[in-house]
Amino acid sequence: MCQHRPPCPRADAPDHDAARLVAYHPEQGWGLLCNGVIVFEDTGELLPDGRSVPNHRGLLVRAA
């Protein structure tokens, strides 16, 4: 899918979310990367093969 040079990481690569954003719909809370991964504003992801990646946002730790 990626036509960039150097090419973006493949959807199955550990750093797949480093691919370029090719479509962005902030009003709906998602974007499409050039490797076919859909990223959501809650940091969840949908891979091109249909697998989902749960959100991986860091936990907020409150000071006591």
C-alpha positions in Angstrom: 0.0 0.0 0.0 2.8 2.5 0.9 4.3 4.4 -2.0 6.7 6.5 0.2 10.4 6.3 0.2 11.6 5.0 2.6 8.6 2.8 2.9 6.5 2.9 6.1 6.4 -0.1 8.4 4.2 -2.9 7.4 0.9 -3.5 9.3 2.5 -6.6 11.0 5.6 -4.8 12.2 6.1 -3.9 15.8 6.3 -0.2 14.9 3.3 -0.3 12.5 1.8 2.9 14.0 4.7 4.9 12.8 3.3 4.8 9.2 2.0 8.0 7.6 -1.5 9.2 8.1 -3.4 9.2 4.8 -6.9 9.9 6.0 -8.0 11.6 9.2 -11.6 12.0 10.6 -11.3 13.7 13.9 -15.0 14.2 14.1 -15.4 10.4 14.1 -12.2 9.8 16.2 -10.2 7.7 13.7 -7.5 7.9 11.1 -6.1 5.6 8.3 -2.4 4.9 8.0 -0.8 4.1 4.7 -0.2 0.5 5.8 -3.9 -0.1 6.2 -4.1 0.2 10.0 -7.0 2.2 11.4 -6.0 4.1 14.5 -8.6 5.4 17.0 -8.3 8.4 19.3 -8.5 6.1 22.3 -5.2 4.5 20.9 -7.0 1.3 19.9 -6.2 0.0 16.4 -7.8 -2.2 13.8 -5.3 -4.1 11.6 -6.0 -4.8 7.9 -6.6 -8.6 8.6 -9.4 -7.7 11.0 -7.5 -8.2 14.3 -8.0 -5.5 16.9 -5.3 -4.0 19.2 -6.8 -2.7 22.5 -6.0 0.8 23.5 -2.5 1.2 24.9 -2.7 4.6 26.4 -0.5 4.9 29.5 -2.3 4.8 32.9 -2.6 8.1 34.7 -1.0 7.8 38.1 -2.2 10.3 40.7 0.1 11.6 43.4 -1.1 10.9 46.9 
